[in-house]
């Protein structure tokens, strides 16, 4: 998961990304958490798809495939 944080004059916005493996692809979704000056969550946006990753031959792209591409060995 990637996290970004933007501090504004009146509040804070945290941008979050989540990877989900669905329909033989890895889809990356993003949403934002808005907080007031005291750090209380005021609202969240709905997750929106940003990108997807998969094999061009249609075989399932799995979490193991993703980890192998990242250099992780599990």
C-alpha positions, 0 to 999 in steps of 0.5 A, a space after each residue: 500500500 502506498 500512502 501520501 499525506 497533504 497538509 492543508 490550511 484547514 485540514 489534512 487529506 491522506 491518499 491511500 492505494 489498495 491492490 486487489 486481485 480480480 478477474 485475472 488482473 491486479 487492479 489498483 484503487 485509490 481513495 482519500 481520507 479527509 481530517 479536520 485540524 484536530 485529526 478527526 476523520 470528516 469523510 472518505 471518498 469512494 475507491 476508484 480504479 487507477 490502473 490494472 496489471 495483467 498478463 497479455 495471454 489472459 492467464 491469471 496475474 496473482 499476488 505471487 506474480 506481483 511479488 516476483 516482479 518486485 523481487 520478493 521471494 516467499 
